[in-house]
Amino acid sequence: MRAALDFSTSMLATLSEQGRGVQSRAAGRQPSELLELYDMEGCPFCRLVREALTDLDLDAMIYPCPKGGTRFRPLVEKLGGLTQFPFLMDPNTDEALYESADIIAYLYREYGSRPAPRQWLTRSVHTAGSFGASALRHGRGLRAQDGQLPAEPLELYSFEASPFARPVRELLTELELPYILRQMGRTQAADWLLPALRERVAPDYVPTQRNRAALLARTGRVAVPYLIDPNTGTELFESADILRYLNEQYR
């Protein structure tokens, strides 16, 4: 019952995002070094930036900064002068930015080779949808819990609006576990099919999105979320299995 309710609210949160954070178009150029995003999964302003990252097909190093967290929140104040989120650092240009609107404009200008979509310009509309997504999750992904810091960051294949990946990102945030976010935005019709159905109706499926192609080559399957933990050699599909693993290994 709890799992069904959790998925239901996550799906409603996805719907409230009004179609953002699902599809990707290749960036005009990929950064040489990973972008660094200090954020909270449940923060509506952070969500807007992550939606843009999915749209631009940009991976990022995520440093979770939940309320009450002690690992990365002090670093943000040291680097930028404020304890405010989201906070983006780009090691490729030495830019450091607060404010979701400024970060989004920067990402499209620097890496998109195209202006931000019109929907990003209607700030009151997309901000309301993002607030709605946060409200539906009842504070998940906002407050720190005790957890062990891994020696190396984890790696998560995800796209922002995935209702299956959202609970995983929430727990990663709450446990303050840094992770590399690998974008898995949809780029073609077959990407919209659930994996089991896709394997039946499109057995010759060839993904065009770079991380989907890499995951297929690595595992023989494309599904979201997918977690890689280089600290233990563990690799997992399925949200429930990933949540169980993270709780057992790091809580």
RAMO-V626312 format. One record per pair of residues at least 12 apart in sequence whose ideal C-beta (glycine too) atoms are under 10 Angstrom apart, sorted by the first residue. I is the first residue (numbers start at 1). J is the second residue. D is the distance in Angstrom with one decimal. If there is no record, write none. Layout:
# RAMO-V626312
I&J&D, I&J&D
This chain:
# RAMO-V626312
3&167&9.5, 3&239&9.1, 3&240&6.7, 3&243&9.6, 6&137&9.1, 6&140&8.9, 6&163&9.4, 6&166&9.3, 6&167&6.1, 6&170&9.8, 6&239&9.0, 6&240&9.5, 6&243&9.4, 7&163&6.3, 7&164&7.7, 7&166&9.5, 7&167&8.2, 7&239&8.3, 7&240&9.7, 8&136&9.3, 8&163&8.8, 9&133&9.6, 9&135&9.8, 9&136&5.0, 9&137&6.1, 9&138&7.5, 9&140&8.8, 9&163&8.8, 9&166&9.3, 9&167&9.6, 10&133&9.2, 10&136&8.0, 10&137&7.2, 10&140&9.2, 10&161&9.8, 10&162&8.6, 10&163&3.9, 10&164&7.5, 10&165&8.9, 10&166&4.8, 10&167&6.2, 10&170&9.0, 10&239&9.0, 11&136&9.3, 11&161&9.9, 11&163&4.4, 11&164&9.3, 11&166&9.3, 12&132&8.5, 12&133&8.2, 12&135&9.9, 12&136&5.0, 12&137&9.1, 12&163&8.5, 13&42&9.8, 13&47&9.2, 13&129&9.6, 13&130&9.5, 13&132&7.6, 13&133&3.9, 13&134&7.8, 13&135&8.7, 13&136&4.6, 13&137&5.8, 13&140&9.7, 13&161&8.3, 13&163&7.1, 13&166&6.6, 14&133&7.5, 14&136&9.4, 14&160&9.1, 14&161&4.7, 14&162&7.3, 14&163&4.8, 14&164&9.7, 14&166&7.5, 15&129&9.1, 15&132&9.0, 15&133&8.7, 15&136&9.2, 15&161&8.9, 15&163&9.0, 16&128&8.7, 16&129&5.0, 16&130&7.8, 16&131&8.5, 16&132&3.9, 16&133&4.6, 16&134&9.0, 16&135&8.5, 16&136&6.6, 16&161&9.6, 17&47&7.6, 17&48&9.5, 17&51&6.7, 17&126&8.3, 17&129&5.6, 17&130&7.0, 17&132&8.4, 17&133&5.6, 17&160&7.6, 17&161&5.1, 18&51&9.8, 18&119&7.6, 18&125&7.6, 18&126&6.9, 18&128&9.2, 18&129&4.8, 18&130&9.2, 18&132&9.2, 18&133&9.6, 18&161&9.5, 19&51&9.7, 19&119&8.3, 19&129&9.3, 19&161&7.9, 20&47&8.9, 20&48&8.2, 20&50&9.6, 20&51&4.3, 20&52&8.3, 20&54&7.9, 20&55&7.1, 20&117&8.7, 20&119&6.9, 20&120&8.6, 20&126&6.7, 20&129&7.6, 20&130&8.6, 20&133&9.9, 20&160&7.5, 20&161&6.8, 21&47&7.7, 21&48&9.1, 21&50&6.7, 21&51&3.8, 21&52&8.5, 21&53&8.6, 21&54&4.8, 21&55&7.4, 21&130&9.6, 21&133&9.4, 21&158&10.0, 21&159&6.5, 21&160&3.1, 21&161&3.7, 21&162&8.2, 21&185&8.0, 22&51&8.8, 22&54&7.2, 22&55&8.8, 22&159&6.4, 22&160&7.6, 22&161&4.7, 22&162&8.1, 22&185&6.7, 22&186&5.9, 22&191&9.4, 22&192&8.7, 23&54&7.7, 23&55&7.0, 23&57&9.4, 23&159&8.4, 23&161&9.2, 23&185&5.4, 23&186&5.0, 23&187&6.8, 23&188&9.7, 23&191&8.5, 23&192&9.4, 23&209&9.5, 24&53&9.2, 24&54&5.9, 24&55&6.3, 24&56&7.3, 24&57&4.0, 24&58&8.9, 24&159&7.4, 24&160&9.9, 24&183&6.0, 24&184&8.1, 24&185&2.7, 24&186&6.9, 24&187&5.7, 24&191&9.4, 24&208&9.8, 24&209&5.9, 24&210&9.2, 24&211&9.1, 24&212&9.4, 25&55&6.8, 25&56&7.3, 25&57&6.7, 25&112&8.5, 25&114&8.2, 25&117&9.7, 25&185&8.1, 25&187&7.4, 25&209&9.7, 26&56&8.4, 26&57&5.4, 26&58&9.9, 26&112&9.7, 26&113&9.6, 26&185&9.8, 26&187&8.1, 26&208&9.1, 26&209&8.2, 26&210&7.8, 27&53&9.6, 27&55&9.3, 27&56&4.8, 27&57&5.4, 27&58&5.7, 27&107&8.6, 27&108&9.3, 27&110&9.3, 27&111&4.6, 27&112&6.1, 27&113&7.5, 27&114&9.3, 27&183&9.7, 28&56&8.6, 28&108&9.1, 28&109&9.9, 28&110&8.8, 28&111&6.0, 28&112&5.6, 28&113&2.5, 28&114&6.9, 29&92&9.9, 29&110&8.6, 29&111&6.0, 29&112&9.1, 29&113&7.1, 30&56&9.6, 30&57&8.1, 30&58&7.3, 30&59&8.2, 30&92&9.9, 30&111&7.4, 30&210&8.6, 31&58&7.1, 31&59&8.6, 31&60&9.2, 31&90&7.0, 31&91&8.2, 31&92&4.6, 31&93&8.5, 31&107&9.9, 31&110&8.3, 31&111&6.5, 32&91&8.6, 32&92&5.7, 33&61&8.9, 33&90&8.3, 33&91&4.6, 33&92&5.4, 33&93&9.9, 34&58&9.0, 34&59&6.1, 34&60&6.0, 34&61&4.4, 34&62&9.5, 34&90&9.5, 34&91&7.7, 34&92&9.1, 34&153&9.8, 34&180&6.7, 34&181&8.9, 35&49&9.9, 35&53&7.6, 35&58&6.3, 35&59&7.5, 35&60&4.4, 35&61&6.9, 35&62&9.5, 35&88&6.6, 35&89&7.6, 35&90&5.6, 35&91&7.9, 35&92&7.9, 35&93&10.0, 35&95&9.8, 35&103&9.7, 35&107&8.1, 35&110&9.7, 35&111&8.6, 35&181&9.4, 36&60&7.0, 36&61&4.9, 36&62&8.3, 36&63&6.6, 36&79&9.5, 36&87&8.7, 36&88&7.0, 36&89&4.3, 36&90&7.4, 36&91&6.8, 36&96&9.3, 36&178&9.7, 37&49&6.6, 37&50&7.6, 37&53&7.6, 37&58&9.8, 37&60&4.8, 37&61&7.1, 37&62&5.5, 37&63&7.1, 37&64&9.7, 37&65&9.7, 37&85&9.2, 37&86&6.2, 37&87&7.5, 37&88&5.5, 37&89&8.0, 37&90&9.8, 37&103&8.4, 37&181&7.9, 38&61&9.6, 38&62&8.2, 38&63&4.7, 38&64&8.1, 38&65&5.1, 38&72&5.9, 38&73&8.1, 38&75&7.6, 38&76&5.0, 38&79&8.4, 38&80&8.8, 38&83&9.9, 38&84&9.5, 38&85&6.2, 38&86&6.7, 38&87&4.2, 38&88&7.7, 38&89&7.6, 38&98&9.8, 38&178&10.0, 39&60&9.2, 39&62&6.6, 39&63&7.7, 39&64&7.1, 39&65&6.5, 39&66&9.6, 39&72&9.6, 39&76&9.8, 39&85&5.4, 39&86&4.6, 39&87&7.6, 39&88&8.8, 39&100&9.7, 39&141&9.5, 39&169&9.8, 39&173&7.9, 40&64&6.8, 40&65&5.8, 40&66&5.5, 40&67&7.4, 40&69&8.6, 40&73&9.6, 40&85&5.8, 40&86&8.3, 40&134&9.6, 40&141&6.2, 40&142&5.6, 40&143&8.9, 40&144&9.7, 40&170&9.4, 40&173&5.7, 40&174&9.3, 41&62&8.8, 41&64&7.2, 41&66&8.2, 41&134&9.2, 41&137&8.6, 41&140&7.5, 41&141&3.1, 41&142&7.6, 41&166&7.5, 41&167&9.4, 41&168&9.3, 41&169&4.7, 41&170&4.9, 41&171&8.7, 41&172&7.4, 41&173&4.1, 41&174&8.1, 42&66&8.2, 42&67&9.4, 42&133&8.8, 42&134&5.3, 42&135&9.7, 42&137&6.0, 42&138&9.1, 42&139&6.4, 42&140&5.7, 42&141&3.5, 42&142&3.9, 42&143&8.5, 42&166&9.6, 42&169&9.4, 42&170&6.7, 42&173&7.2, 42&174&9.1, 43&65&8.9, 43&66&9.2, 43&67&9.5, 43&85&5.7, 43&86&7.2, 43&100&9.2, 43&130&8.8, 43&134&7.1, 43&141&7.9, 43&142&6.9, 43&173&9.1, 44&100&8.7, 44&126&9.7, 44&127&6.7, 44&128&8.9, 44&129&8.6, 44&130&3.8, 44&131&4.6, 44&132&8.3, 44&133&7.0, 44&134&4.7, 44&135&8.7, 45&84&9.3, 45&85&7.1, 45&86&6.1, 45&98&9.7, 45&99&8.1, 45&100&4.3, 45&101&8.8, 45&103&9.2, 45&127&7.7, 45&130&7.2, 45&131&9.2, 45&134&9.6, 46&62&9.7, 46&64&10.0, 46&65&9.0, 46&85&5.7, 46&86&4.4, 46&87&9.3, 46&100&7.2, 46&103&9.6, 46&130&8.8, 46&134&9.5, 46&141&9.2, 46&173&9.4, 47&86&9.0, 47&100&8.5, 47&126&9.6, 47&127&9.6, 47&129&9.1, 47&130&4.7, 47&131&9.1, 47&133&6.3, 47&134&7.2, 47&141&9.5, 47&160&7.1, 47&161&9.4, 47&166&9.9, 48&86&8.2, 48&100&4.5, 48&101&8.0, 48&103&8.5, 48&104&6.5, 48&120&8.0, 48&123&8.9, 48&126&6.5, 48&127&7.0, 48&129&9.3, 48&130&5.5, 48&160&9.6, 49&85&9.4, 49&86&4.8, 49&87&9.7, 49&88&7.0, 49&97&9.6, 49&99&9.7, 49&100&5.3, 49&101&9.5, 49&102&9.9, 49&103&5.1, 49&104&6.2, 49&106&10.0, 49&107&7.8, 49&160&9.4, 50&62&8.6, 50&86&8.4, 50&100&9.7, 50&130&9.8, 50&158&9.3, 50&159&9.3, 50&160&4.6, 50&161&9.3, 50&169&8.6, 50&181&7.8, 50&183&9.6, 51&100&9.7, 51&104&8.6, 51&119&9.7, 51&120&8.8, 51&126&8.0, 51&129&9.6, 51&130&7.9, 51&133&9.9, 51&159&9.5, 51&160&5.0, 51&161&7.4, 51&185&10.0, 52&100&8.5, 52&103&7.7, 52&104&4.7, 52&105&9.4, 52&106&9.7, 52&107&5.5, 52&108&7.2, 52&111&10.0, 52&112&8.7, 52&116&7.5, 52&117&9.0, 52&120&7.2, 52&160&8.8, 53&88&9.7, 53&103&9.6, 53&104&9.3, 53&107&7.1, 53&111&9.6, 53&159&9.4, 53&160&7.2, 53&181&7.4, 53&183&6.6, 53&185&9.1, 54&158&8.7, 54&159&5.0, 54&160&4.3, 54&161&7.4, 54&162&9.3, 54&181&9.2, 54&183&5.6, 54&184&8.4, 54&185&4.7, 54&186&9.4, 55&104&9.4, 55&107&9.0, 55&108&8.7, 55&112&8.4, 55&116&8.9, 55&117&7.1, 55&119&9.7, 55&120&8.8, 55&159&9.8, 55&160&8.6, 55&183&9.3, 55&185&7.1, 56&104&9.5, 56&107&5.9, 56&108&7.0, 56&110&9.7, 56&111&5.9, 56&112&5.4, 56&113&9.8, 56&114&9.1, 56&116&9.6, 56&183&8.3, 56&185&8.9, 57&111&9.2, 57&112&9.7, 57&159&9.6, 57&183&5.2, 57&184&9.4, 57&185&5.9, 57&187&8.3, 57&209&6.9, 57&210&7.3, 57&211&8.2, 58&107&6.8, 58&110&9.9, 58&111&6.1, 58&112&8.9, 58&181&9.1, 58&183&6.6, 58&185&9.9, 59&155&9.6, 59&157&9.9, 59&180&6.6, 59&181&6.0, 59&182&5.5, 59&183&5.7, 59&210&9.3, 59&211&7.5, 60&88&8.5, 60&90&9.9, 60&107&9.9, 60&179&9.6, 60&180&7.6, 60&181&5.0, 60&182&9.2, 60&183&8.4, 61&89&9.1, 61&91&9.3, 61&153&6.8, 61&178&7.0, 61&179&7.9, 61&180&5.7, 61&181&7.7, 62&153&8.3, 62&154&9.5, 62&156&8.2, 62&169&8.1, 62&172&7.6, 62&173&8.3, 62&177&9.1, 62&178&6.5, 62&179&5.4, 62&180&7.4, 62&181&5.2, 63&75&7.6, 63&76&8.2, 63&87&8.8, 63&89&9.2, 63&153&8.9, 63&173&9.9, 63&176&8.6, 63&177&9.8, 63&178&5.3, 63&179&9.0, 64&85&10.0, 64&141&8.4, 64&144&8.5, 64&147&9.9, 64&169&8.7, 64&170&9.7, 64&171&9.8, 64&172&6.1, 64&173&4.0, 64&174&7.7, 64&175&7.8, 64&176&5.2, 64&177&6.6, 64&178&6.9, 64&179&8.0, 65&83&8.3, 65&84&9.8, 65&85&5.7, 65&86&9.0, 65&87&8.0, 65&144&8.9, 65&173&8.0, 65&176&7.9, 66&85&9.7, 66&141&7.3, 66&142&5.9, 66&143&5.4, 66&144&4.3, 66&145&8.1, 66&170&9.5, 66&172&9.9, 66&173&5.3, 66&174&5.7, 66&175&8.7, 66&176&6.6, 67&85&9.9, 67&139&9.4, 67&142&5.8, 67&143&5.0, 67&144&6.6, 67&174&9.9, 68&142&9.3, 68&143&5.8, 68&144&4.1, 68&145&8.8, 68&174&9.7, 68&176&9.6, 69&143&8.5, 69&144&4.1, 69&145&9.4, 69&147&9.8, 69&173&8.6, 69&174&8.8, 69&175&9.6, 69&176&5.1, 70&144&7.5, 70&176&7.8, 71&144&8.6, 71&147&9.3, 71&149&6.6, 71&175&9.9, 71&176&4.7, 71&177&9.2, 71&178&8.0, 72&85&10.0, 72&87&9.5, 72&176&6.9, 72&178&7.6, 73&85&8.5, 73&87&9.9, 73&144&8.9, 73&176&9.1, 75&87&9.4, 75&89&10.0, 76&89&9.2, 76&96&9.7, 76&98&9.0, 79&96&6.3, 80&96&5.6, 80&97&8.4, 80&98&6.3, 81&96&9.5, 81&98&9.1, 82&98&6.3, 84&98&5.2, 84&99&8.3, 85&98&8.0, 85&100&9.2, 86&98&7.4, 86&99&8.2, 86&100&5.9, 86&102&9.9, 86&103&6.2, 86&104&9.8, 87&99&9.3, 87&103&8.5, 88&100&9.4, 88&102&8.8, 88&103&4.7, 88&104&9.6, 88&106&7.4, 88&107&8.0, 90&103&9.6, 90&106&7.8, 90&107&8.9, 90&110&7.4, 90&111&9.2, 92&110&8.3, 92&111&9.2, 93&106&8.9, 93&110&6.8, 95&110&7.8, 100&120&9.8, 100&123&9.0, 100&126&9.8, 100&127&8.4, 100&130&8.8, 101&116&9.2, 101&120&8.1, 101&121&9.5, 101&123&6.5, 101&127&9.2, 104&116&5.9, 104&117&9.8, 104&120&5.8, 104&123&9.8, 104&126&9.8, 105&120&8.3, 105&121&9.9, 108&120&7.9, 133&160&9.9, 133&161&8.8, 133&166&8.7, 137&166&7.5, 137&167&8.8, 137&170&7.1, 139&170&9.6, 140&166&8.5, 140&167&7.5, 140&169&9.6, 140&170&4.4, 140&171&8.4, 140&173&8.6, 140&174&7.6, 141&166&8.0, 141&167&8.7, 141&169&6.6, 141&170&3.5, 141&171&7.9, 141&172&8.5, 141&173&4.6, 141&174&6.5, 142&170&8.5, 142&173&7.6, 142&174&7.9, 143&173&9.0, 143&174&6.5, 144&173&8.5, 144&174&6.3, 144&175&7.9, 144&176&6.0, 145&171&8.5, 145&173&9.6, 145&174&4.6, 145&175&5.8, 145&176&8.3, 145&247&9.7, 145&250&9.8, 145&251&6.9, 146&174&9.6, 146&175&8.0, 146&176&9.3, 146&250&9.6, 146&251&7.0, 147&171&9.1, 147&172&9.4, 147&174&7.6, 147&175&3.3, 147&176&5.9, 147&177&6.5, 147&246&8.5, 147&247&9.2, 147&249&9.4, 147&250&4.8, 147&251&5.6, 148&175&8.1, 148&176&9.6, 148&177&8.7, 148&231&10.0, 148&249&7.9, 148&250&5.0, 148&251&7.9, 149&175&9.0, 149&176&7.1, 149&177&7.5, 149&178&8.1, 149&250&8.2, 150&175&9.8, 150&177&6.4, 150&178&7.8, 150&179&9.2, 150&229&7.3, 150&230&8.4, 150&231&4.7, 150&232&8.7, 150&249&8.4, 150&250&6.9, 151&230&8.6, 151&231&5.6, 152&178&8.9, 152&180&9.8, 152&229&8.4, 152&230&4.8, 152&231&5.5, 153&177&7.8, 153&178&4.3, 153&179&5.3, 153&180&5.7, 153&228&10.0, 153&229&9.5, 153&230&8.1, 153&231&9.1, 154&168&9.9, 154&172&7.1, 154&177&6.0, 154&178&7.4, 154&179&4.2, 154&180&7.3, 154&181&10.0, 154&227&6.4, 154&228&6.8, 154&229&5.3, 154&230&7.6, 154&231&7.8, 154&232&9.8, 154&234&9.4, 154&242&9.8, 154&246&8.5, 154&249&9.9, 154&250&9.0, 155&179&6.3, 155&180&4.6, 155&181&8.4, 155&182&6.4, 155&226&8.6, 155&227&7.1, 155&228&4.1, 155&229&7.8, 155&230&7.2, 155&235&9.1, 156&168&6.6, 156&169&7.1, 156&172&7.1, 156&177&9.7, 156&179&5.1, 156&180&7.1, 156&181&5.9, 156&182&6.6, 156&184&9.5, 156&224&9.3, 156&225&6.0, 156&226&7.3, 156&227&5.6, 156&228&7.8, 156&229&9.9, 156&242&8.5, 157&180&9.6, 157&181&8.5, 157&182&4.5, 157&183&8.2, 157&184&5.2, 157&211&6.1, 157&212&8.4, 157&214&8.7, 157&215&5.7, 157&218&9.5, 157&219&9.7, 157&222&8.9, 157&223&8.6, 157&224&6.2, 157&225&6.2, 157&226&4.0, 157&227&7.8, 157&228&8.0, 157&237&9.3, 158&172&10.0, 158&179&9.4, 158&181&6.3, 158&182&7.1, 158&183&7.6, 158&184&6.0, 158&185&9.6, 158&211&9.5, 158&224&5.8, 158&225&5.1, 158&226&8.1, 158&227&9.2, 159&181&9.4, 159&182&9.5, 159&183&6.2, 159&184&4.7, 159&185&4.8, 159&186&7.2, 159&191&9.5, 159&209&9.4, 159&211&9.3, 159&212&9.8, 159&224&6.3, 159&225&9.2, 160&181&9.1, 160&183&8.5, 160&184&9.7, 160&185&8.1, 161&185&9.1, 161&186&9.7, 162&184&7.7, 162&185&9.7, 162&186&9.9, 162&224&4.9, 162&225&6.8, 162&239&9.1, 163&224&9.7, 163&239&8.8, 164&194&9.9, 164&223&8.4, 164&224&6.1, 164&225&6.0, 164&237&9.7, 164&238&8.2, 164&239&4.6, 164&240&9.3, 164&242&9.4, 165&181&9.7, 165&184&8.3, 165&224&5.3, 165&225&4.0, 165&226&9.0, 165&227&9.6, 165&239&7.1, 165&242&9.0, 166&225&8.9, 166&239&8.6, 167&225&8.9, 167&239&5.7, 167&240&8.8, 167&242&8.7, 167&243&6.2, 168&224&9.5, 168&225&5.0, 168&226&9.7, 168&227&6.9, 168&236&9.7, 168&238&9.9, 168&239&5.8, 168&240&9.7, 168&242&5.1, 168&243&6.4, 168&245&9.9, 168&246&7.5, 169&181&8.2, 169&225&8.1, 170&243&9.2, 171&239&9.8, 171&242&8.4, 171&243&5.9, 171&246&5.4, 171&247&7.4, 171&250&9.0, 171&251&8.7, 172&227&9.1, 172&242&9.4, 172&243&9.9, 172&246&7.1, 172&250&9.1, 174&246&9.6, 174&251&9.2, 175&246&6.7, 175&247&8.5, 175&249&9.7, 175&250&5.3, 175&251&6.4, 176&250&9.3, 177&229&9.6, 177&246&7.2, 177&249&9.6, 177&250&6.0, 179&227&8.4, 179&228&9.3, 179&229&9.4, 180&228&8.6, 180&230&9.9, 181&211&10.0, 182&210&9.2, 182&211&4.7, 182&212&9.6, 182&214&8.0, 182&215&8.0, 182&224&9.9, 182&225&9.8, 182&226&8.2, 182&228&8.8, 183&209&7.7, 183&210&8.4, 183&211&5.8, 183&212&9.3, 184&207&9.1, 184&209&6.8, 184&210&9.7, 184&211&5.4, 184&212&5.8, 184&214&9.9, 184&215&7.4, 184&222&7.9, 184&223&9.1, 184&224&5.2, 184&225&8.4, 184&226&8.2, 185&209&6.3, 185&211&8.6, 185&212&8.7, 185&224&9.9, 186&207&9.5, 186&208&9.9, 186&209&7.4, 186&212&8.6, 186&224&9.8, 187&207&7.6, 187&208&5.1, 187&209&4.5, 187&210&9.4, 187&212&7.8, 188&202&10.0, 188&205&9.1, 188&206&9.1, 188&207&7.6, 188&208&5.6, 188&209&8.0, 188&212&9.4, 189&202&8.9, 190&202&4.8, 190&204&9.5, 190&205&5.1, 190&206&8.6, 190&207&7.9, 190&208&9.4, 190&212&10.0, 190&222&9.3, 191&205&8.7, 191&207&6.9, 191&208&8.5, 191&209&7.2, 191&212&6.9, 191&222&8.0, 191&224&9.8, 193&205&8.4, 194&223&8.4, 195&221&6.4, 195&222&6.5, 195&223&4.4, 195&224&8.8, 195&237&8.5, 196&223&9.0, 198&221&9.6, 198&222&7.7, 198&223&9.2, 199&221&8.1, 199&222&9.5, 205&222&7.5, 207&222&5.9, 209&222&9.2, 211&224&10.0, 211&226&9.5, 212&224&9.1, 215&228&9.9, 215&237&9.7, 218&235&8.3, 219&235&7.5, 219&237&7.7, 221&237&7.1, 222&237&9.8, 223&237&5.2, 223&238&7.9, 224&237&8.6, 224&239&8.9, 225&237&7.5, 225&238&8.1, 225&239&6.0, 225&241&9.9, 225&242&6.2, 225&243&9.8, 226&238&9.0, 226&242&8.4, 227&239&9.5, 227&241&8.7, 227&242&4.8, 227&243&9.7, 227&245&7.3, 227&246&7.9, 229&242&9.6, 229&245&7.7, 229&246&8.8, 229&249&7.4, 229&250&9.2, 231&249&8.4, 231&250&9.4, 232&245&8.8, 232&249&6.8, 234&246&10.0, 234&249&7.8
